[in-house]
Amino acid sequence: MKYNILKKSFYAVFVGSALAFSACTDLTETVFSEIPGDGSYEMTAEDIQAQYGTIYDRLRDMYNGWEGYQDISEECGDLIMTPFRYETSGWGVQYVSLHKHEYHANIAHLYRPWYSCYQGINACNQLLDDESISSNEESKAELRTYRALFYYVLFDLWRNIPLETTLKVPDGYMPTQESPENTYNFIVNELIESKPYLTKEVEFGQINYYGACMILAKMYLNRNAWFPDTTEDKSYYEKACDEVNEIINDGKYTLATDYLNPFKADTYDPEVILAFVYDKTYAGMGTNYYCKWYLSGSQDIFGVTLDAWNGSACVPQFLATYDVDDSRKTDCWRWGPQTDRKGNQIYINGVALNYTVDVYAIEKPGAAGMQGARLQKYEIVEGDISVSNDDVPFFRLTDAYFIKAECLLRLGGYNGETEQDAADIVTMVRQRAFKNNPSKAIRTVAQLKGGSCYDYGLRETQGDINEAGDLVNVVNTKTHEGGNDIILGGLLDDLAWEFVYEHHRRQDLIRFKMTNGCNVFNGKSWFGKSANTNASDRHVDIFPIQQGFLDANPNLKQNLGF
C-alpha cells in the first residue's frame, strides 16, 4: 500500500502522453507528444492522482523537513525542549526563543511551514485550474481537501494569511491577507462541499472522507480558542463530535493493540487515518528523529551508522508526570546508562554514555551533551545508514476518540452520550498502556475534569562553565504553581501521555484554560519558560510572519505584538 502512493508521487505520468491499444492482442503503441487536441483522451482519476507528487512532497517537507510544523508545534510547549548545548558548538540556540515564547520575525522555524504550505497550495491550484482535472468531481474534492489541509496548518500558526485559490493572476500580482474569520469559513466550507465526493476507501497515505472529517473536527474543536475575543459557542464542540463520530461509527479504522505500532517504519497500521509517507529511497527524504535527539556517538544503541546531532530532550517536569506502570514512558523515552545491542556499556571519548533526566537550563549555560531523556517513540531501524523510513501518522483513530471525549466533557454530554462515556473512552485508550496493571487504566469523570498532575513552575540551574568544564556561579530557580487550577487538567495530562511529539501540544495548551482566565500556554511556567498571567495578552498564541516573507511582499502586515 505504501508503494502505491510512492509510485503515484515519483513515477510521474507525463501529462502530454497517452497509450492507445487497438485490441487486447495488438500491443502496438501509439505515443502522443501531447494530449490529443480533439478531446479524445480523458484522464482517469488515477492519471490525475499521479500528478499529486508535489503535494505529497510538500506535506512531508512542511511537517518533518528541517524546522517544520512538528517541531514548531512542540518546541514551544511543556513536553520537550532543545536547549543550548554548550559542549557541541551551540547546537539548539535557534530553539531557545521558541521555548521561552520570545518570538521574533527571524526565527528559522517560521520559514518552512509557510513556504512548503504555499508551495503545496500552488500545486493544488495549478491542477484545479486545469478544467480536464477539475471536471472530475472526486479529483476536484481531493485537491480542495489537500489545499484545505495546507490552509489549516497555516491558519493554526499565523491566522492572518493570504488566501489564494488560483494561479491565474495578472503580472505583478502580490497576495494580501484575508481576515481570520473569512479564512476559517473558507476552510470549513471547502471541506463540507468536498466530503460527499471523497472516497471512504482507505488507501495508505492518501486523503479520504475520514481525513476531511478529522480536519473539520480540528477546525471546530479549536474554534473558540482561535477566536478568544468572541463569546464561547459550544455548538462547535457538537460539530466536532459529529465529525469524529462518523469516523468511529463507520469502523474503517481500529485501535492498535500496541501503542508503538503506528510509529514503526514501513508498517501500515489500521489506526492511522492519514499518514505522511517518508522513504529515504523512493521519496527522497526520511524523518530526522534519531539525528535530532541523540548525542554524536550513540549509533551503537540502535545499530545505525549515521551520526547524530545531539539536540532535543524531554522536559524533566513532564517525565515526572508518568505513572510508574504506564508503558508509554519507556515506549517513548530513553534515559540512564546506554548499551549496545549486545548489552555492553557504550563509551564516548572514554566517558560512559548516560542520559540524565535532569538538565541545567535552556540557556546560560544551557545543557551538557548527555543531559536530558531522549525520544524513542518513532522506530529507529537497526542497520539504517540514513534517516528513518517512518511513515508519520498525522491523524489517527485515537485522536478522534480523544476529540469525542473532550467534547462530551465540555458539553456535559451530547446526543444521548454522557461525561461517563468520555471517561470510558479515555480508559479504553489507556488500557494498552497498563496491561500489567489494568486497574490503573481507569479514569473517572472527576479525574478528567480535575486539575493536572504536572508540577508547573519555573525550573533552571543557571551558571557559568569554567575552563575545567565545571558549573560555577550557580543560581537555582525552583517555583511551584502546580496544575490544580487547570480546567479539565486531567484530560490535558492524558493528551500529553498519548500524543507526545505528534504536533499536538501547542494546540492543546492554547485550548485548555485556567481558572484565572489564562490559557495554559501563556499562564503557566515550566522549564525555562515564565508565565504571562495577563489573560488578555495572547499575542503569542500565533507566530510572527518571518521577515523574509514580509520583505518579499510589501502587502503582508506583521501579526500584532511583534
N, C-alpha and C positions, 0 to 999 in steps of 0.2 A: 504493500500500500504506500509505503514511504516513497518508493522509487517511481511510482506513477506521477506524483507531483514533481519530483525532481526532473523526470523526463519532460513533463509539460513546461517546466521552467527553463531547462537548459538545452534541450534538443529542439531548437526553435522550428516552428513551421514557417517557411518563407511565405509571406503574405502574397507574393507575386507568383506562386506556382501551384499547380494542381495536377493530379494524375487522373487520366481517363482510361478506362478499360472497356473495350467493346464487348467482351464476353469473358466468362469465368475461365475459359480455356485459352484465351488470347492474352498473353502477358505483354504485348507491345505497349510501350508507354508513349503518351503524348504529353510533352512537358511544355508548359507555357511560361514565358518570361514574366507575365503579369496576369492577373485575374482577367478572364475574358470580358471585354467591354460590353458584350451583348447581354450580360446578366445571366448567362447560362450556368455560372458557378455560384453556388450558395454555400457559405461557410457553415459548418456544423458547430454545435456547442463545443465539441472537443477541439475543433480548429481554433475557435475563439479563445478557449482556455489556454491553449498552447502559447498564446501571446501575453499571458499573465506573468511571465518570468520577472519582469522589472518590479511588479507588485510584490511578489514573494520575496525578492531580494531586498526591497526597501523595508518590508516588515521585519526581516531578520536584522537588518542594519539598524533600524530605528530602535529595536528592542535590546539587542545584545552586542551591537557594534561598540567600539571604544567610547565609553562615557554615554551610554544610551539610556533609554527610558527605564529599564530595570534598575540601573544604578541611581538615576536621579530620583526615582520613586522610593528608594530605600536609604540612601546615604544621609538624608535629612531627618531620618526617624530615630527611634529609640531601640532598635534591634541590632543594627550593625553600624560600623564606622570604618573609615580608612584614615588612621592617624598619620601625622608626620612621623616618618621613620628616620630617626637621626643617624642610624647606623648604615643606611643604604641610600646616601646621597639625596635625602629629602623626599623620597617617594611618599606620596599621599598628600602633599601640600595642597594640591588642587581640589581635594575633597573637604578640607577643613572648613571653608566658608559655607559649604552646603550643610555640614553637620551642625554648625553653630547658628544657622539661619541668618548669616551675614551675607545675603545675596548681593551681587553686583553684576553689571552687564557684561563682564568679561570672564565669567565662569565658563570653563570649557564645556561642561555638560549641557549648556544651553544651545549648543550648536547642532549636535547630531539628531536629536528628536525632531527639531524644527525642519532641518534640511531634508532628512530622509522622508519625513511625513509628506512634505510638499512635493518631493520627487515622486512619491507613490501616488499622491493626488493627481499630479500631472499625467502620470501613466494611465490612471483611470479615466481622466478627462479626454485624453487622446483617443482612447478606444471608444468612449461614449460619443465622441464627436463623429465617429465613423458610422454612417447610417446602416451599413451592412452588418454591423455588430449590434448597435443599439436597437435594431428592429427585432432582435431575438430577445424575448421577454426575460427568459431565465438568465441569459448572459448580462443583460442590462441590470437586472436586480442584483446579480453577484457583484458587478462593478460598483454599483451605487453603495452596496453594503461594505465593500472593501474601502471605498472612499470615506464612508461614514466612520469606519474604524480608525482611519488615519485622523479624521477630524476629532474623534473622541479623545485621542491621545493629546492632540494639540490643545483642545479645549480644557482638558484636565490640567495641563501645565500652565497655560497662558491666558485663557478666556478670550482676550481681545485679539482676535486673529483675522487675517484675510480669509474670505470665503469665496472660492473660485470653483466654477462648475464647467468651464470650457477653456480650450486653448485658442479659440477663435476670438482673438482680441486685436485691437489696432496696434500699429507700430508705436513703440514708446510707451505702451501701457504699463502702469505701475499699480499694483493692488493696494487697496485701502482696507482698513479693519472694519469688520462688521460688529454690531453690538452683541454682547454675550447672549442676550435674550433671543435675538434673531438666529444666531448660530446654534444655540441649543435647540430651538424649534426646527431648524433645518435638519439637524442630525436625526432627531426623533422622527420627523416626517419622512425622511429618506428611508429609514428602517421600516416604518409602518407600511409604506407603499411597496417596499421591495419584498417583504416577508411572504406574501401569497405566491410569489413566483419562484421562491427559493426551494431547492430540493430538501427533503427531510432525510435523504440517504446520507449515511456517514461515510465520508472519504477522508482519510487521514491528511491533515494539513490544509484542508480547503474549507472555506466559509460555507455554511449552510443555514437552514432555517433556524436552527437552535443557536448558532453563533450570533445571528441577528437578535434573537431573544436575549442573549447574555448582554450584548451592548446596550440594548434598550433597558434591561434591568439595572445596569450600572448607571445609565443616564437618570433613571427615575430614583434610584436609591440615594444618589448624591445630590439630587436637585436642590433640596433645602440647604445643604451645606455650601453648594456652589453659589447660591443667591442668599447670603445670610441677612441682607437688609430687608428681605420680604417676610411676610408672615408665613410661618410654617404651614405647609399644605400637606396633610397626612395622606391625601389621596394618591400622592406619588408612591408611597410605600405600598398601597394597594396595587398600583400598576406594576411595580417591581415584582411583587408576589405573583401576580397573574403571569408575568413573563416566565419566571423560573418554574412555576407550576406546569407550564406547557412542557418544559424540558423533563422535569421529574416524572410527570404522569405518562408521557409517551414512551418511556422506558427504553430509549435507544442507547442510553449510557448507564453504566453500573459502577459503583464504588470499587476501587481496587482493594483487594484483600490485604495487601501490604502497602503501607504508607509510601514507600520509596518507588513503587512500580512506575508511576507516571514520570519519574525523573531519571529513568535508566536510558542509556544510549541505545539507539536503534531498536527501540521497543515500543510498539503501539500498545497503549493501554486503553480499554473501553471507558475509563473515567474521563478521558481527555475530550473536551468539546471542540477546542481549536488549538492546534499546535503550530508553532513556527518551526519549520524543518531545517535543521542545521546538519551539514555534512561536509567534512573537510575536503572530500574528493570531488563530489559532484556539485555541491552548492558553492564551492569556492571559499567557504568560511565555516568555522565551528564556533562553539562558545569558548569563553576565556576563563571559566570558573577556576580551574586548577591554578593557572598562572596568576590570577588576580589575588588569590587568597594565601598562597603558600610561599614560604621562605625559600630563596635560592639554595639548592642542595637537598631539597625534600623529595627528589624524584623517587628514591627507593621506597618511600612509604607506599606508593601505588604501583611501582614498577614501570614508570614512564621515563621517557628520555628528554622531554622538553623541560628546560629550566623554568623556574617560576620567578615572580617579581616581588613577592612579599608585600602585600598591601593590606587587605581588609581583615577585620576581626569582629567577633561578637562583642556587643556591649555587655560588660560583666553584670550589670544590674538585670539585664534580660535573662542571661543564662541562669541566674539565681531563682528565676520565677518558676522553672520547670519542677513538676513533681518528680521525685526520685524514681518512680515507676513508669514515667512517661517515656516510651521508647523513642519518641521523636527527638529527645535531647541527644541521644547518641546516634540516632539516624542522621541528624543534621549537623552535629558539631564534633570536632576532634580537638582534644587538648591532652596535656600530660606528656610523658616521655614517648618518643616516636621510634618505632621499629620497622625494619624492612619486612618483606613477605615471609621471611624465614624466622621472624621473631627476634632478630638481632638489633640491638640499640644502634641508632643512626647517629653519626658524629659529623659536625660541620666545622672544619678548621680545628679539630681536636676537642670541640665542645659538644656534649650530648645534646641532641635536638629535643627540646622540651617546651611545648607551647603552654605558657601560663594562662590562667584565666584573667588575672589582673593585668591592667595596663596603666602606665603612668598618667598620660594626658593625651588629649587630642593634639596639642601643640605645646611648646616650651616646657619640657624638652621634646615632647612627643612620646613615641614608643620605641622600645628596643625591638630588635628583629624577631625575637621569639615570644613577644608579649601578645596575648590575645588568642582565644579559641578560634579555630578555622572551620569554614563551611565544608561539609562533605555530602550535602543533600543531593546534588546532581552527580551522577555516576562519573567517576574518573577511571577510564578503562586501562587495564594493565597492558603494557606494550605500546601504548599510544605514543607516537613520535611528534604529534602536533596537537592542535586544540581539539576539544571534545566533539563527538557526534551527537550529543544530547539534543533531543527534539523537545523544545521548551513548551510546556502547557501554558498557554495564555489564559484560557478558560478551562476549568474542569468541573465535573459534577459537584464536587464538594463545595465549590464556590456558590453554585446555585442553591444548594441546601442551606448554606450559611446566610445567603441573602433572604431566603424564606424565613429562617429563624429570626433574623434581625427585624424583619418587617412585622412578624407576628408579635414580637416583644414591643416594638414601637407603637403598634396599633392596639395592643391589648387583646389580640385575637382578630381573625378576619375570615369571613366566608365559611363559618362553621368550625374553624380551627382555633385553638386556644394558645395561650402562652405555654401551657404544658406541652403542647405539640412542638413548640420551639425548643424546649428543654430536651424532649425526646430526640429531636433531630441532632442536636449537639452531642448528646450521649451516644447516639448511633455512630457518628463520625469518630468519636473518641475511642470507641471500642477496639479499633485496630491498633491503637497506641497503648492500650492497657491489657494486653492479652494475658499477662501473668498476674494481674490483679484486677479483674473485671469490675469490681465494686467501685474502683476509683474512676471508672469511665463515666459514672452517673453524674450529671449536672442538673441541679434544681433550678426552678424559675428564680428563686431568691438569690442563688449564687450568680446567675447570669445578669440579673438586674442590680446586683450589689456592686461594691467597689472592686477595683483592680488590686491584685496582689503585688503588682510592680512597686518596688520601693523607690519611687521617684525622688529626685533631689540631685543637686549639683555634686558631682564627684570628680576629683582630679588630684593627682600628686605632682605638682609643678616644681620646677627647679632648673638647675644648670648641670651640664655634664662636663666634668673636669678632664684633664689630659689623660688620666688613668681610666676614664670611662665610668666614673662613679657619679651618682646623683648627689649634688650639693645644693645648699641654699634652698632646702626643701620647704614647700608650703603645701599643707594638706587642706583640701576643701571637701567637706562632707556635710551636706544638709539633708534633711528628711522631710519630704512632702507627702509620701505615701500615695495611695490611689483610692482611698475611701470616698473621695469627692467626685469620682468619675461616674457618670450616669451610664448604666449598662457596662460597667467596668469589667465584670466577669466575662461578658461576651467579647469585649475587646481583648482580653487575655487569650481567650480561645482562638480568636482570629490570628493572634501573633504566633501561637504554637503551631497552628495548622499551615499558615501561609508565609512563614518567614522567607524572605528573599524571593517573593513571587510578585513584585511590583504592587503590593497591597498596602504597605504600612502607612505611607504618606496620606493616601486617600482615607484610610480608616481613622487615623489620628485627627484629620480635619473634620471628619463626620461626627466623631464622638465628642460630647460636651462634658464640662464640669459644672458643679452646682453654682459656681460664681459667674457663669455665662460664657467663659472662655471655652474654646475647643482645646483638646489635649495637645494638639500640635504646637500651639502657642503657649498655653497656660501652664505646662509642666516643664520642670528642669530634668535633665538626665546627664549622663556622662559628657562633659564638655560643652553643654548647651544650657543656657539660662532661660528662665521663664519670662514671658511677657504677659502680665496679668491684666493688661488693658483689653477688655473683651471687644472693644470697638475697633482695635487696631489689628486687622487681619490681612495686611497687605502681603505678608509672606506666605499666605495660602497659595499664591501663584508666584511665578518666577518673572524676573525681568526678561525682556527680549534682548538677545545678545547684540552687542554693539555693532558687530559686523553687518548684521541684517538691517539695523537702523541706518547705518551709513550707506548701504546699498539701495535703500528705498526710503526717500525722504517723506513718503506718505505715511510711514509707520510712526506711531506715537508710543513712547515708553509707558509701561504699566505704572500706575500711580504708586508713589512711595519709593521709587528707585531713581 
